[in-house]
Amino acid sequence: MKVLLTGGSGVMGRSTISALNAAGHTVVGIARSARAADVVAARGADPVRVDLYDVEGLTTAMRGCDAVVNVATRVPVGFAMLVPGAWRANDRIRTPGTGIVASAARAAGVGRLVQQSLSFVYADHADEWIDEHSPIELTRASEPVVVAEGEVDDFTRSGG
C-alpha cells in the first residue's frame, strides 16, 4: 500500500515510518521544513513539503495513496505540560488539523484513515477496568482528542 503519513519527523512518525516500511508499504511523509524533510527521508519515506493546515496541498499529496496515517501531534513533555497554554499547539493539531486531514483524504479519494489518539479521555472508574466501551469524560483537556476521533468517525461514515 502507499501510505501518506502526517507527523513523520516526530517521535511517533519516525517509528511509524520504520514499521510501515518493514511491512512492505511505500511511505510518503509530510514535512513542513527542510530539516523535517531530511528526517523523513533518512527514515526511508518520500518527503513532501506541505503544511498540515493546507487542505489543497494535502489533497494533492494524498492522491494515489491507499491510506493516511495521522500521527501529527505536539504533546508537551514533563513539567511543561502543566504550564498554562502548553497544550494549545496540540489542541490546534487535533481540532482543526484532523478535520483538514480528513477533508483532504475524502477529496483525494483515500479509503482508509488511521488516527493516533491519546488515552486520557475516559472518566474515572475507580477500581473498575476501562476499555473502549467505557464512557468518556469531555473536559477541556480531552475535547481536542474527542473532536479528532469524531472527524475520523465522520470520515468512516462518509464511506472511508
NORBELZI-V736703 format. One record per pair of residues at least 24 apart in sequence whose C-alpha atoms are under 8 Angstrom apart, sorted by the first residue. I is the first residue (numbers start at 1). J is the second residue. D is the distance in Angstrom with one decimal. If there is no record, write none. Layout:
i = [I:I]
j = [J:J]
d = [D:D]
This chain:
i = [1:1:1:1:1:2:2:2:2:2:2:2:3:3:3:3:3:3:3:4:4:4:4:4:4:4:4:4:5:5:5:5:5:5:6:6:6:6:6:6:6:6:7:7:7:7:7:8:8:8:8:9:9:9:9:10:12:13:13:14:14:17:17:17:18:18:52:52:52:53:53:53:53:54:55:55:55:55:56:58:58:58:59:59:59:59:60:62:62:62:62:63:63:63:64:64:65:66:66:66:67:67:67:67:67:68:68:68:68:68:69:69:69:69:70:70:70:70:70:70:71:71:72:91:91:92:94:94:94:94:95:95:95:95:98:98:98:99:99:102:102:102:103:106:106:110:111:111:112:113:113:113:114:115:115:115:117:117:118:121:121]
j = [25:26:65:66:67:26:27:28:64:65:66:67:27:28:65:66:67:68:69:28:29:30:61:62:65:67:68:69:29:30:68:69:70:71:30:31:52:68:69:70:71:72:31:70:71:72:73:36:40:71:72:36:37:39:40:72:71:71:72:40:43:43:44:45:43:44:97:100:101:96:97:100:101:100:100:101:103:104:104:101:104:105:104:105:107:108:108:104:105:108:110:108:109:110:108:110:110:110:111:112:110:111:112:113:114:105:110:112:113:114:113:114:115:116:98:101:113:114:115:116:115:116:116:144:145:144:144:145:147:148:144:145:147:148:148:151:152:148:151:151:152:155:155:155:160:160:159:160:160:152:155:160:152:148:149:152:145:149:145:145:146]
d = [5.0:6.2:7.5:5.9:7.5:4.7:6.0:7.5:7.5:4.9:5.4:6.7:5.0:6.1:5.6:6.0:4.9:5.6:7.0:4.7:5.9:7.4:7.8:6.3:6.4:6.4:4.8:6.3:4.8:6.2:5.9:4.9:6.0:7.2:5.2:7.9:7.6:7.8:6.4:4.9:5.7:5.3:7.5:6.9:5.3:3.9:6.8:7.9:5.9:7.5:7.5:5.4:7.5:5.6:5.4:7.6:6.5:6.3:7.6:7.2:6.5:6.5:6.9:6.6:6.7:7.3:6.4:7.5:7.2:7.9:6.0:6.4:8.0:7.6:5.8:7.1:7.3:5.5:7.1:7.2:5.8:8.0:4.5:6.4:6.3:5.3:7.1:7.4:6.6:5.9:7.2:5.0:7.1:7.4:7.7:7.7:6.2:5.6:6.2:6.7:5.9:6.2:4.6:5.8:7.7:7.2:7.3:6.3:4.8:6.2:5.9:4.7:6.2:7.7:7.8:7.7:7.5:6.0:5.0:6.1:6.5:5.1:8.0:5.3:8.0:7.8:5.3:6.2:7.1:5.2:5.1:7.6:5.7:5.7:5.4:6.6:7.9:7.0:5.6:6.6:6.6:6.2:8.0:7.2:7.5:7.3:7.6:4.7:5.6:7.0:7.7:7.3:7.7:7.8:7.2:7.0:6.6:7.6:6.9:7.4:7.6]
